[in-house]
Amino acid sequence: MTQRHIKPAYAKIDAAHVFDGLFVPTSGKKREKLFVPLRKFGNCKIGFQGFDQLGAFDQSILLAVSAQLGIDGLRIEAKPKGPISQQLRKDIYKPNKAEDDGSDLRTKKTSLRSLLLDAGCKDIEGGHALQLVKDSLNRLSNAQIREIGSDGWDRRCNLLSVSFNEKTGEVFVAANPRLSQAVFRGQHVKVSLFERNLLNSQTAKILHCWLSSNIRLGKTLGNGNGAQIDTLGPHVWGIEQWEKASKQVRSRRRGQLRDALDEIESATKRLGIPWVVDQTGSGLVLVSRPKELCIEDRNFDTPHELEELYEEMRELESEADDQPDDWVSPPIEDWYSGRL
């Protein structure tokens, strides 16, 4: 194995991409159309719309893309020269080419498998899981972000653009201007892929992302005042879906929220730097985020890089098993703080 320059594995995400209702639990029901009404955000208004409601898996894929772009993403300028870059830029502004304001976009050549692993999933026989990644990328590239700026212009563009070669399996992905800026030089929130990938329920994944966007490292929810369990509900299911839900549905969802909070606390304990959650009998929830991200976030590129490392180690072990009894294996480079 060769020495590599390690960059942080966490995803940098634009806070607008964590709006209530953009990503919601979708298992067991037909996807409705995506619609997140315009809301004031900084000096502009932002909303989202699309053919299909986006779910927790779609959020995982978007976070995986963000993390990979932050490691070795390339710039697409206002007038790119290469045909792939030209197509990616054109597809970002597909709703209306005239709305291309010349902002830099970020792109990366990736693979369905690496996105799948970074999203916390394993491939299964027949490539079914890889097809799920393709379907998710298609939903994300058909979803639009709408922004009305302080200059009064009403602009729309797609969340992502994707170019996929069915013969070679090559995948190129580019992010919209807001996400591109957050990944490289703008304001952003940090979401740990290693924390997220230990969570099983869709509720826990979406809630973890929202909490990560609203609690800075080392801080507590609501500046220590916490939040009511009913306040957390709209952040997972969206305001409209929460408000129109029946009493029975709300009661069930409160239970799912409590289970999700327990899941976040217990899962992060396994990484050695746990979130601290205190659920009171009155419905008040107190949540504290650790002062730093886990060592995996700080010392690996992304989860698929860790999986590749494990594969290399298994290959070395297999080679050692085939050697004579007096054979001494070569030293494995210590990639990070003696953890191997």
Rosetta silent file (secondary structure, phi, psi, omega in degrees, C-alpha in Angstrom):
SEQUENCE: MTQRHIKPAYAKIDAAHVFDGLFVPTSGKKREKLFVPLRKFGNCKIGFQGFDQLGAFDQSILLAVSAQLGIDGLRIEAKPKGPISQQLRKDIYKPNKAEDDGSDLRTKKTSLRSLLLDAGCKDIEGGHALQLVKDSLNRLSNAQIREIGSDGWDRRCNLLSVSFNEKTGEVFVAANPRLSQAVFRGQHVKVSLFERNLLNSQTAKILHCWLSSNIRLGKTLGNGNGAQIDTLGPHVWGIEQWEKASKQVRSRRRGQLRDALDEIESATKRLGIPWVVDQTGSGLVLVSRPKELCIEDRNFDTPHELEELYEEMRELESEADDQPDDWVSPPIEDWYSGRL
SCORE:     score description
SCORE:     0.000 S_00000001
   1 L     0.000  144.057 -179.471    0.000    0.000    0.000 S_00000001
   2 L  -102.761  152.246  179.569    1.201    3.495   -0.765 S_00000001
   3 L   -67.800  136.307  179.416    1.011    6.517    1.491 S_00000001
   4 L  -124.639  150.717  174.435   -1.920    8.807    0.697 S_00000001
   5 L   -81.268  115.916 -174.594   -2.754   12.350    1.629 S_00000001
   6 L   -87.880  132.739  174.242   -5.868   12.031    3.757 S_00000001
   7 L  -117.818  154.671 -175.942   -8.639   14.614    3.508 S_00000001
   8 L   -56.089  144.580 -175.574  -11.699   14.799    5.783 S_00000001
   9 L   -91.626  -15.215 -174.268  -14.495   12.341    4.997 S_00000001
  10 L   -68.121  157.972  178.440  -17.453   14.369    6.196 S_00000001
  11 E   -89.952  134.298  171.022  -19.898   15.958    3.785 S_00000001
  12 E   -97.008  121.855 -175.194  -20.053   19.719    3.453 S_00000001
  13 E  -128.218  142.857  173.712  -23.631   20.674    2.666 S_00000001
  14 L   -70.078  131.325 -174.500  -25.396   23.966    2.007 S_00000001
  15 H   -59.983  -26.614  177.905  -27.892   24.489    4.847 S_00000001
  16 H   -64.585  -24.602 -179.699  -30.701   25.201    2.368 S_00000001
  17 H   -79.592    8.141  175.793  -30.402   21.584    1.224 S_00000001
  18 H  -118.321   19.754  178.562  -31.644   20.514    4.679 S_00000001
  19 L   -58.065  145.828  175.710  -34.949   22.399    4.435 S_00000001
  20 L   -57.363  130.240  176.022  -37.957   20.731    6.034 S_00000001
  21 L    91.900  -10.234  178.004  -39.752   18.549    3.496 S_00000001
  22 L   -71.296  -45.341  175.114  -36.927   18.272    0.964 S_00000001
  23 E  -123.294  125.063 -178.927  -36.009   14.768    2.190 S_00000001
  24 L  -137.051  161.294  174.090  -38.598   12.740    4.103 S_00000001
  25 L   -60.240  131.313 -175.342  -39.162    9.047    4.978 S_00000001
  26 L  -124.320   -3.634 -175.487  -40.630    7.412    1.874 S_00000001
  27 L   -65.350  141.544  174.517  -40.658    3.663    2.579 S_00000001
  28 L    77.944   10.328  178.180  -43.956    1.860    2.201 S_00000001
  29 L  -148.877  157.609  178.985  -45.781    4.586    0.304 S_00000001
  30 L   -70.782  137.617  179.006  -46.059    6.049   -3.171 S_00000001
  31 L   -73.139  128.737  173.218  -43.860    9.079   -3.762 S_00000001
  32 L   -86.392 -179.791  175.897  -45.759   12.298   -4.226 S_00000001
  33 L   -73.542  148.745  177.297  -44.401   15.271   -6.140 S_00000001
  34 E   -82.145  126.878  172.952  -41.663   17.287   -4.461 S_00000001
  35 E  -152.892  114.426  174.710  -42.685   20.764   -3.407 S_00000001
  36 E  -118.129  110.885 -175.210  -41.007   22.866   -0.724 S_00000001
  37 E   -60.428  155.878  176.995  -42.461   26.399   -0.732 S_00000001
  38 E   -57.749  137.082  173.624  -40.223   29.426   -0.910 S_00000001
  39 E  -140.798  151.825 -178.256  -38.883   30.587    2.449 S_00000001
  40 E   -68.165  133.948  179.918  -36.554   33.402    3.401 S_00000001
  41 E  -145.069  103.767 -175.572  -32.958   32.261    3.711 S_00000001
  42 L    66.739 -126.896 -178.819  -30.336   34.942    4.312 S_00000001
  43 L  -100.737   20.667 -179.505  -30.816   37.687    1.736 S_00000001
  44 E  -142.700 -178.978  173.292  -32.848   35.539   -0.657 S_00000001
  45 E  -120.583  138.835 -175.537  -35.780   33.140   -0.863 S_00000001
  46 E  -133.647  139.579  174.659  -35.302   29.450   -1.633 S_00000001
  47 E  -146.266  173.974 -178.412  -37.676   26.604   -2.494 S_00000001
  48 E  -137.718  150.568  176.699  -37.577   23.187   -4.174 S_00000001
  49 E  -154.270  155.423 -179.218  -39.749   21.303   -6.639 S_00000001
  50 E  -176.402  173.286 -179.216  -39.566   18.085   -8.627 S_00000001
  51 L   -71.073  -35.328 -174.963  -41.372   15.100  -10.132 S_00000001
  52 L  -129.105  137.642  172.247  -40.722   12.830   -7.137 S_00000001
  53 L   -58.673  138.714  179.312  -40.460   13.406   -3.410 S_00000001
  54 E   -91.650  141.831 -176.727  -36.888   12.795   -2.241 S_00000001
  55 L  -113.190 -171.001 -177.249  -36.244   10.265    0.535 S_00000001
  56 H   -64.112  -37.778  179.079  -33.558    9.326    3.043 S_00000001
  57 H   -66.465  -38.703  176.721  -31.591    7.280    0.485 S_00000001
  58 H   -62.393  -38.848  176.891  -31.579   10.248   -1.899 S_00000001
  59 H   -64.088  -39.828  178.440  -30.211   12.386    0.925 S_00000001
  60 H   -61.804  -41.465  178.870  -27.501    9.781    1.540 S_00000001
  61 H   -66.190  -42.165  178.785  -26.505    9.890   -2.135 S_00000001
  62 H   -63.027  -41.014  177.756  -26.422   13.706   -2.151 S_00000001
  63 H   -65.835  -37.454  177.033  -24.220   13.694    0.965 S_00000001
  64 H   -63.147  -43.338  176.837  -21.956   11.104   -0.661 S_00000001
  65 H   -61.127  -44.363 -178.710  -21.625   13.315   -3.744 S_00000001
  66 H   -61.702  -43.084  179.764  -20.862   16.341   -1.544 S_00000001
  67 H   -63.731  -42.966 -179.226  -18.176   14.450    0.361 S_00000001
  68 H   -68.630  -38.436  177.273  -16.510   13.221   -2.824 S_00000001
  69 H   -62.683  -34.469 -179.028  -16.623   16.665   -4.437 S_00000001
  70 H   -71.841  -14.266 -178.294  -14.904   18.075   -1.356 S_00000001
  71 H   -91.438  -52.840 -178.524  -11.966   15.709   -1.760 S_00000001
  72 H  -148.134   38.686  176.480  -10.949   16.047   -5.402 S_00000001
  73 L   -69.998  152.631 -179.245  -13.742   17.736   -7.295 S_00000001
  74 E  -110.988  161.479 -177.052  -12.882   19.811  -10.373 S_00000001
  75 E   -92.770  137.020  169.170  -14.207   23.170  -11.514 S_00000001
  76 E  -107.554  114.278 -177.344  -16.575   23.695  -14.424 S_00000001
  77 L   -78.662  176.130 -176.785  -16.176   27.260  -15.629 S_00000001
  78 L   -59.321  -36.147  179.562  -18.828   29.421  -17.255 S_00000001
  79 L  -128.066   78.352 -177.385  -17.731   28.315  -20.742 S_00000001
  80 L   -67.986  154.255 -177.632  -16.183   24.839  -20.422 S_00000001
  81 L   -95.178  -37.115 -176.275  -14.216   23.362  -23.308 S_00000001
  82 L   -74.174  147.650 -177.605  -14.702   19.619  -22.781 S_00000001
  83 H   -64.080  -36.370 -179.914  -17.877   17.902  -24.080 S_00000001
  84 H   -68.975  -44.794  178.390  -18.699   16.225  -20.743 S_00000001
  85 H   -62.543  -39.020  177.871  -18.295   19.472  -18.795 S_00000001
  86 H   -61.759  -43.756 -178.871  -20.415   21.274  -21.381 S_00000001
  87 H   -67.393  -41.662  179.564  -23.164   18.670  -21.062 S_00000001
  88 H   -62.071  -43.448  179.947  -23.081   18.694  -17.251 S_00000001
  89 H   -66.516  -41.500  179.056  -23.353   22.480  -17.131 S_00000001
  90 H   -61.246  -40.368 -177.235  -26.132   22.502  -19.702 S_00000001
  91 H   -72.971  -28.749  175.347  -28.100   19.902  -17.713 S_00000001
  92 H   -61.191  -41.275 -177.145  -27.775   21.851  -14.443 S_00000001
  93 L  -100.721   23.904 -175.960  -29.554   24.766  -16.123 S_00000001
  94 L   -55.449  -37.481  178.988  -31.813   22.583  -18.236 S_00000001
  95 L   -55.585  -35.542 -179.647  -35.044   24.227  -17.017 S_00000001
  96 L  -163.273  102.465 -177.123  -33.904   27.480  -18.609 S_00000001
  97 H   -56.971  -28.666 -178.038  -30.464   27.911  -20.142 S_00000001
  98 H   -66.406  -15.929 -177.710  -30.838   31.700  -19.873 S_00000001
  99 H   -85.853    2.304  176.015  -30.648   31.381  -16.070 S_00000001
 100 L   -70.236  111.162 -176.592  -26.979   30.345  -16.170 S_00000001
 101 L   -93.731    8.327  177.310  -25.322   33.210  -14.279 S_00000001
 102 L    86.074    3.776  179.871  -21.779   31.990  -14.934 S_00000001
 103 L   -63.603  146.860  175.967  -21.163   30.633  -11.420 S_00000001
 104 L   -65.954  142.391  171.752  -18.539   27.927  -11.060 S_00000001
 105 E  -114.459  158.784  177.425  -19.819   24.374  -10.709 S_00000001
 106 E  -115.707  138.778 -175.657  -17.971   21.437   -9.190 S_00000001
 107 E  -136.186  163.247  179.542  -17.753   18.054  -10.836 S_00000001
 108 E  -158.006  142.203  168.941  -16.172   14.675  -10.282 S_00000001
 109 E   -85.284  125.304 -175.022  -15.717   11.382  -12.062 S_00000001
 110 E  -136.337 -161.226  177.529  -17.030    8.765   -9.681 S_00000001
 111 L  -145.335  153.339  177.922  -18.645    5.323   -9.674 S_00000001
 112 H   -61.302  -37.838 -177.559  -21.994    3.897   -8.648 S_00000001
 113 H   -66.504  -43.411 -178.620  -20.253    1.532   -6.239 S_00000001
 114 H   -65.977  -37.449  176.708  -18.296    4.247   -4.427 S_00000001
 115 H   -65.915  -38.967  178.950  -21.470    6.331   -4.034 S_00000001
 116 H   -61.641  -46.374 -179.762  -23.286    3.250   -2.753 S_00000001
 117 H   -67.274  -41.252  178.983  -20.615    2.555   -0.132 S_00000001
 118 H   -67.246  -24.199  176.703  -20.385    6.209    0.923 S_00000001
 119 L   -84.106    1.985  174.557  -24.170    6.183    1.298 S_00000001
 120 L    87.972   19.775 -178.277  -23.805    3.352    3.802 S_00000001
 121 L  -120.082  162.099  174.639  -25.000    0.457    1.637 S_00000001
 122 L  -113.734  148.230  176.200  -23.512   -2.733    0.225 S_00000001
 123 L   -72.742  153.262  178.238  -24.077   -4.048   -3.264 S_00000001
 124 L  -124.809  170.593 -175.725  -26.134   -7.189   -3.602 S_00000001
 125 H   -56.691  139.557  177.502  -26.328   -9.936   -6.195 S_00000001
 126 H    86.875   -1.746  177.944  -27.467   -8.834   -9.586 S_00000001
 127 H    71.695   19.309 -177.860  -26.458   -5.210   -9.126 S_00000001
 128 H   -59.963  -41.183 -178.416  -29.876   -4.257   -7.766 S_00000001
 129 H   -64.997  -36.193  178.552  -28.367   -1.800   -5.283 S_00000001
 130 H   -65.544  -33.823  176.348  -26.396   -0.094   -8.059 S_00000001
 131 H   -66.022  -34.783  177.241  -29.653    0.399   -9.947 S_00000001
 132 H   -63.131  -36.340  177.487  -31.053    2.098   -6.839 S_00000001
 133 H   -64.816  -44.544  179.018  -28.137    4.560   -7.005 S_00000001
 134 H   -60.976  -42.714  179.078  -28.908    5.296  -10.667 S_00000001
 135 H   -63.011  -40.206  179.858  -32.577    5.834   -9.830 S_00000001
 136 H   -66.039  -44.407  177.892  -31.629    8.178   -6.976 S_00000001
 137 H   -60.113  -35.532  178.587  -29.263   10.199   -9.158 S_00000001
 138 H   -66.126  -42.341  177.849  -32.080   10.508  -11.685 S_00000001
 139 H   -64.273  -43.412 -179.098  -34.463   11.875   -9.028 S_00000001
 140 H   -64.892  -36.083 -178.615  -31.849   14.307   -7.754 S_00000001
 141 H   -79.102  -11.938  175.914  -31.044   15.537  -11.262 S_00000001
 142 H  -100.462   -4.086  177.175  -34.755   16.109  -11.937 S_00000001
 143 L   -89.588  140.506 -177.358  -35.316   18.080   -8.731 S_00000001
 144 E  -111.645  142.886  167.921  -34.996   21.867   -8.975 S_00000001
 145 E  -103.666  130.528 -179.669  -33.817   24.465   -6.522 S_00000001
 146 E  -111.233  131.328 -177.008  -35.520   27.834   -6.968 S_00000001
 147 E  -135.466  124.250  173.380  -33.843   30.992   -5.689 S_00000001
 148 E  -105.007  109.891 -173.875  -35.077   34.570   -5.736 S_00000001
 149 L   -81.216  173.342  178.696  -32.045   36.737   -5.073 S_00000001
 150 L   -65.193  -17.568  177.622  -31.712   40.179   -3.561 S_00000001
 151 L   -82.899   -3.735  177.618  -31.439   41.468   -7.141 S_00000001
 152 L    92.695  -11.254 -177.751  -35.005   40.291   -7.744 S_00000001
 153 L   -74.773  136.678  178.666  -34.141   37.606  -10.303 S_00000001
 154 E  -102.062  106.736 -174.500  -36.032   34.334   -9.996 S_00000001
 155 E  -114.615  148.467  176.215  -33.631   31.536  -10.964 S_00000001
 156 E  -134.055  143.711  171.825  -34.046   27.766  -11.184 S_00000001
 157 E  -154.927  165.681 -179.451  -31.573   24.972  -11.731 S_00000001
 158 E   -79.471  152.238  178.956  -31.331   21.238  -11.054 S_00000001
 159 L   -61.151  -46.906 -179.623  -29.788   19.911   -7.835 S_00000001
 160 E  -135.667  162.222  164.553  -27.346   17.731   -9.756 S_00000001
 161 E  -128.754  143.282 -172.875  -26.469   16.844  -13.315 S_00000001
 162 E  -133.900  136.624  172.959  -25.234   13.367  -14.194 S_00000001
 163 E  -121.580  118.658 -175.026  -23.545   11.858  -17.232 S_00000001
 164 E  -124.584  129.347  178.096  -23.483    8.043  -17.250 S_00000001
 165 L   -97.867  110.183 -176.599  -21.870    5.769  -19.835 S_00000001
 166 L   -64.220  -27.922 -178.167  -23.843    2.511  -19.991 S_00000001
 167 L   -80.599  -44.986 -174.718  -20.990    0.690  -21.772 S_00000001
 168 L   -95.236  -18.463 -177.050  -18.035    1.714  -19.601 S_00000001
 169 L    81.653    4.573  179.740  -19.848    2.386  -16.341 S_00000001
 170 L   -68.226  140.358  179.501  -18.236    5.839  -16.074 S_00000001
 171 E  -130.410  126.119  172.966  -20.184    8.355  -14.005 S_00000001
 172 E  -118.247  133.725 -178.710  -19.658   12.119  -13.970 S_00000001
 173 E  -131.460  144.098  177.237  -21.663   14.247  -11.572 S_00000001
 174 E  -132.204  148.005 -177.504  -21.881   18.022  -11.066 S_00000001
 175 E  -105.184  153.472  178.118  -23.543   20.029   -8.280 S_00000001
 176 L   -63.014  163.795 -174.362  -25.687   23.143   -8.469 S_00000001
 177 H   -57.008  -41.229 -179.191  -24.001   26.514   -7.740 S_00000001
 178 H   -63.035  -46.717 -179.902  -25.136   26.754   -4.091 S_00000001
 179 H   -68.207  -39.005  177.799  -23.876   23.278   -3.248 S_00000001
 180 H   -59.889  -42.746 -179.653  -20.683   23.804   -5.273 S_00000001
 181 H   -66.904  -40.263 -179.654  -19.939   26.978   -3.328 S_00000001
 182 H   -64.576  -39.507 -177.839  -20.633   25.306    0.026 S_00000001
 183 H   -64.591  -35.851 -171.264  -18.324   22.393   -0.779 S_00000001
 184 H  -107.391  -38.660 -175.106  -15.360   24.578   -1.672 S_00000001
 185 L  -149.508   -4.153 -176.041  -15.434   28.004   -0.153 S_00000001
 186 L   -97.764 -178.143  175.702  -18.846   29.023    1.150 S_00000001
 187 L   -65.198  142.565 -177.335  -20.734   28.569    4.394 S_00000001
 188 L  -156.593  166.130  171.518  -21.626   24.956    5.051 S_00000001
 189 E  -115.209  151.073 -177.279  -22.606   22.445    7.691 S_00000001
 190 E  -101.711  125.743  178.024  -20.658   19.261    8.402 S_00000001
 191 E  -120.522  121.915 -179.134  -22.448   15.914    8.303 S_00000001
 192 L   -76.421  120.426  175.771  -20.524   12.799    9.324 S_00000001
 193 H   -71.078  -34.371 -179.051  -20.982    9.946    6.853 S_00000001
 194 H   -67.708  -37.471  174.398  -19.523    7.488    9.356 S_00000001
 195 H   -65.768  -50.810 -176.559  -22.099    8.499   11.968 S_00000001
 196 H   -58.836  -40.084 -173.850  -24.950    8.437    9.465 S_00000001
 197 L   -73.065   -9.134  173.539  -23.990    5.067    8.026 S_00000001
 198 L   -88.500   -7.826 -179.714  -24.373    3.397   11.428 S_00000001
 199 L   -88.886  143.737 -176.745  -28.018    4.464   11.537 S_00000001
 200 L  -103.431  -42.309 -173.361  -30.666    2.095   10.192 S_00000001
 201 L   -82.196  149.272  176.821  -33.995    3.937   10.172 S_00000001
 202 H   -63.087  -37.630  179.252  -34.912    6.626    7.670 S_00000001
 203 H   -60.448  -45.126 -179.025  -36.185    8.780   10.528 S_00000001
 204 H   -64.027  -40.652 -178.689  -32.825    8.596   12.309 S_00000001
 205 H   -64.626  -46.770 -178.458  -30.868    9.465    9.149 S_00000001
 206 H   -68.687  -40.484  178.517  -32.981   12.519    8.293 S_00000001
 207 H   -64.986  -41.230  178.965  -33.090   13.683   11.918 S_00000001
 208 H   -60.210  -41.476  179.649  -29.303   13.253   12.272 S_00000001
 209 H   -65.337  -43.022  179.028  -28.731   15.432    9.194 S_00000001
 210 H   -64.695  -44.093  178.636  -31.058   18.145   10.516 S_00000001
 211 H   -61.514  -39.712  179.678  -29.434   18.068   13.964 S_00000001
 212 H   -64.291  -30.408 -179.465  -25.987   18.255   12.326 S_00000001
 213 H   -83.426  -13.776 -175.984  -27.078   21.365   10.429 S_00000001
 214 H  -117.467   -4.155  176.424  -28.483   23.042   13.552 S_00000001
 215 L  -126.245  116.947  176.777  -25.974   22.086   16.260 S_00000001
 216 L   -72.339  158.779  178.639  -22.354   23.138   15.899 S_00000001
 217 L   -56.311  130.628  179.189  -19.619   20.843   17.138 S_00000001
 218 L    82.441    2.138 -177.281  -19.406   21.017   20.932 S_00000001
 219 L  -110.849  178.225 -178.269  -22.765   22.811   21.234 S_00000001
 220 E  -125.023  157.148 -178.306  -26.285   21.826   22.283 S_00000001
 221 H   -63.218  132.752  177.840  -29.707   22.026   20.643 S_00000001
 222 H    63.601   33.636 -178.360  -31.467   25.340   21.174 S_00000001
 223 H    54.225   36.613  177.608  -28.443   26.834   22.960 S_00000001
 224 H    93.832   -9.279 -179.079  -28.996   24.351   25.758 S_00000001
 225 L   -86.212  -12.171 -179.994  -32.748   24.849   25.953 S_00000001
 226 L    71.670 -163.643  179.752  -33.505   21.765   23.854 S_00000001
 227 E  -153.775  152.157  175.602  -36.684   21.300   21.818 S_00000001
 228 E   -72.978  148.726 -179.514  -40.059   19.639   22.179 S_00000001
 229 H   -58.475  -35.304  178.734  -40.511   16.310   20.409 S_00000001
 230 H   -70.322  -19.584  175.886  -43.354   17.869   18.369 S_00000001
 231 H   -74.356  -30.397 -178.540  -40.943   20.567   17.200 S_00000001
 232 H   -76.747  -27.199 -176.121  -38.655   17.914   15.703 S_00000001
 233 H   -53.874  -50.677 -179.547  -41.440   16.221   13.739 S_00000001
 234 H   -61.739  -24.823  179.938  -41.748   18.799   10.924 S_00000001
 235 H   -73.029  -18.052  178.817  -37.973   18.669   10.397 S_00000001
 236 H   -99.159  -46.786 -175.156  -38.271   14.982    9.456 S_00000001
 237 H  -101.678   -5.805 -175.974  -41.644   14.756    7.660 S_00000001
 238 L    89.804  149.227 -174.731  -42.068   18.363    6.537 S_00000001
 239 H   -62.362  -46.610 -176.800  -44.398   20.959    7.985 S_00000001
 240 H   -62.980  -46.645 -178.500  -47.392   20.165    5.752 S_00000001
 241 H   -66.215  -32.419  179.047  -47.217   16.403    6.300 S_00000001
 242 H   -72.283  -43.426 -175.386  -46.832   16.860   10.050 S_00000001
 243 H   -70.266  -33.357 -177.023  -49.704   19.310   10.410 S_00000001
 244 L   -90.470   -2.336 -179.767  -52.218   17.312    8.369 S_00000001
 245 L   -69.357  147.184  177.636  -51.359   13.979   10.016 S_00000001
 246 L   -71.224  168.757  178.629  -54.010   12.345   12.210 S_00000001
 247 H   -60.074  -40.005 -179.433  -53.565   11.959   15.969 S_00000001
 248 H   -65.047  -42.767  179.848  -52.718    8.290   15.504 S_00000001
 249 H   -65.388  -43.729  178.997  -50.083    9.035   12.857 S_00000001
 250 H   -61.808  -41.156  179.418  -48.528   11.792   14.973 S_00000001
 251 H   -61.461  -43.210  178.746  -48.414    9.485   17.984 S_00000001
 252 H   -64.320  -40.062 -178.673  -46.646    6.811   15.926 S_00000001
 253 H   -69.268  -33.446  175.151  -44.193    9.352   14.553 S_00000001
 254 H   -60.729  -41.264  176.668  -43.380   10.623   18.061 S_00000001
 255 H   -62.996  -39.459  178.126  -42.375    7.076   18.911 S_00000001
 256 H   -65.449  -36.753  177.443  -40.225    6.908   15.772 S_00000001
 257 H   -65.818  -43.360  179.084  -38.539   10.181   16.763 S_00000001
 258 H   -63.497  -42.247  177.476  -37.759    8.890   20.253 S_00000001
 259 H   -63.623  -38.558 -179.645  -36.376    5.674   18.780 S_00000001
 260 H   -65.052  -40.515  178.048  -34.314    7.699   16.296 S_00000001
 261 H   -63.899  -42.191  176.300  -32.791    9.815   19.084 S_00000001
 262 H   -62.642  -39.345 -179.359  -31.858    6.650   20.996 S_00000001
 263 H   -65.013  -42.021  178.698  -30.396    5.209   17.793 S_00000001
 264 H   -61.959  -43.852 -179.411  -28.241    8.298   17.183 S_00000001
 265 H   -66.250  -46.577 -176.901  -26.866    8.188   20.721 S_00000001
 266 H   -70.293  -37.181 -179.311  -26.157    4.445   20.754 S_00000001
 267 H   -66.820  -42.583 -178.237  -24.694    4.369   17.236 S_00000001
 268 H   -72.004  -21.216  174.003  -22.258    7.231   17.864 S_00000001
 269 H   -61.347  -34.245 -179.749  -21.085    5.540   21.073 S_00000001
 270 L   -66.094  -22.066  178.726  -19.643    2.831   18.834 S_00000001
 271 L   -91.859   -4.623  175.115  -17.450    5.489   17.189 S_00000001
 272 L    90.160  -10.819  178.360  -16.084    6.662   20.534 S_00000001
 273 L  -131.475   81.517 -170.753  -17.396   10.243   20.368 S_00000001
 274 L   -80.750  152.476  163.764  -21.112    9.980   21.142 S_00000001
 275 L   -73.895  148.628  178.052  -23.917   12.458   20.909 S_00000001
 276 E  -111.458  122.632 -176.707  -25.620   12.913   24.284 S_00000001
 277 E  -123.189  130.154  176.813  -29.416   12.742   24.261 S_00000001
 278 E  -126.399  113.409  179.428  -31.726   13.317   27.225 S_00000001
 279 E  -103.585  116.239 -177.887  -35.446   12.751   26.649 S_00000001
 280 L   -87.975  162.310  179.778  -37.594   14.090   29.467 S_00000001
 281 L   -66.564  -21.679 -178.950  -41.053   12.881   30.406 S_00000001
 282 L   -82.399   -2.867 -178.430  -42.563   16.227   29.404 S_00000001
 283 L    97.428   -3.832  177.254  -41.504   15.775   25.784 S_00000001
 284 E   -77.452  134.326 -179.739  -38.494   18.083   26.019 S_00000001
 285 E  -116.853  126.615  176.227  -35.430   16.738   24.216 S_00000001
 286 E  -109.957  126.043 -177.160  -31.885   17.839   25.069 S_00000001
 287 E  -130.721  128.008  175.766  -29.200   17.009   22.499 S_00000001
 288 E  -118.892  135.280  178.954  -25.460   17.724   22.712 S_00000001
 289 L   -98.737  140.391  179.661  -23.044   17.217   19.832 S_00000001
 290 L   -61.121  161.741 -175.520  -19.433   16.155   20.540 S_00000001
 291 L   -70.865  -22.124  179.664  -16.642   18.716   20.215 S_00000001
 292 L  -144.392  161.118  176.611  -15.101   16.972   17.226 S_00000001
 293 L   -73.856  162.002 -178.229  -15.989   14.493   14.532 S_00000001
 294 L   -65.078  162.273 -174.660  -14.967   10.862   14.934 S_00000001
 295 H   -62.675  -30.104  177.599  -11.460    9.777   13.991 S_00000001
 296 H   -64.628  -40.702  178.309  -12.736    8.074   10.819 S_00000001
 297 H   -63.627  -35.365 -174.420  -14.141   11.377    9.552 S_00000001
 298 H   -87.522  -11.701 -171.993  -10.868   13.143   10.245 S_00000001
 299 H  -129.915    2.722  173.638   -8.509   10.513    8.857 S_00000001
 300 L  -126.351  160.146  176.361  -10.141    8.867    5.869 S_00000001
 301 L   -67.607  -71.598  176.171  -11.373   10.231    2.598 S_00000001
 302 L  -145.298  171.324 -179.202  -14.867    8.665    2.654 S_00000001
 303 H   -54.296  -33.554 -179.923  -16.337    5.300    3.762 S_00000001
 304 H   -68.757  -26.982  174.929  -15.627    3.695    0.398 S_00000001
 305 H   -67.018  -39.064  177.671  -11.936    4.547    0.892 S_00000001
 306 H   -64.754  -40.756  178.511  -12.028    2.694    4.205 S_00000001
 307 H   -62.990  -39.841  178.054  -13.666   -0.291    2.499 S_00000001
 308 H   -64.640  -36.920  177.021  -10.912   -0.284   -0.139 S_00000001
 309 H   -63.274  -44.635  177.980   -8.311   -0.264    2.639 S_00000001
 310 H   -60.820  -38.576  179.114   -9.954   -3.268    4.261 S_00000001
 311 H   -63.789  -40.552  177.520   -9.949   -5.056    0.902 S_00000001
 312 H   -63.764  -40.601  179.403   -6.207   -4.417    0.526 S_00000001
 313 H   -65.373  -40.256  177.764   -5.610   -5.745    4.028 S_00000001
 314 H   -63.853  -36.888  177.635   -7.633   -8.891    3.280 S_00000001
 315 H   -65.341  -41.436  177.406   -5.554   -9.416    0.131 S_00000001
 316 H   -62.391  -41.320  179.189   -2.333   -9.096    2.164 S_00000001
 317 H   -64.803  -38.749  178.922   -3.649  -11.603    4.697 S_00000001
 318 H   -65.435  -41.278  177.021   -4.575  -13.990    1.896 S_00000001
 319 H   -62.965  -39.418  179.747   -1.081  -13.687    0.387 S_00000001
 320 H   -64.561  -36.272  179.973    0.454  -14.362    3.795 S_00000001
 321 H   -64.932  -26.383 -177.656   -1.614  -17.549    4.172 S_00000001
 322 L   -88.373   -3.339 -176.577   -0.120  -18.848    0.905 S_00000001
 323 L   -90.477  161.301  175.491    3.505  -18.275    2.000 S_00000001
 324 L   -58.276  161.276 -175.862    5.870  -20.746    3.737 S_00000001
 325 L   -62.141  -29.119 -177.567    5.690  -20.919    7.537 S_00000001
 326 L   -90.803    7.342 -178.789    8.936  -18.959    7.966 S_00000001
 327 L   -76.877  136.247  179.618    7.769  -16.125    5.688 S_00000001
 328 L  -108.675  124.379 -177.537    7.554  -12.697    7.379 S_00000001
 329 L   -69.830  147.633  176.576    4.951  -10.287    6.036 S_00000001
 330 L   -68.391  152.440 -179.158    6.081   -6.767    5.082 S_00000001
 331 L   -65.475  140.260  174.829    5.082   -4.006    7.489 S_00000001
 332 L   -87.685  128.532 -179.070    1.739   -2.346    6.834 S_00000001
 333 L   -60.881  137.452  178.227    2.043    1.408    6.748 S_00000001
 334 L   -80.741  100.872 -172.803    0.424    3.102    9.683 S_00000001
 335 L   -76.889  -31.064 -178.708   -2.078    5.317    7.881 S_00000001
 336 L  -159.042  108.504  167.708   -3.523    7.026   10.899 S_00000001
 337 L    51.684   35.688  174.237   -2.516    7.122   14.554 S_00000001
 338 L    68.941   20.533 -176.733   -1.833    3.429   14.979 S_00000001
 339 L   -78.900  -20.231 -177.734   -5.441    2.391   14.390 S_00000001
 340 L   -86.649    0.000    0.000   -4.560   -0.419   11.948 S_00000001
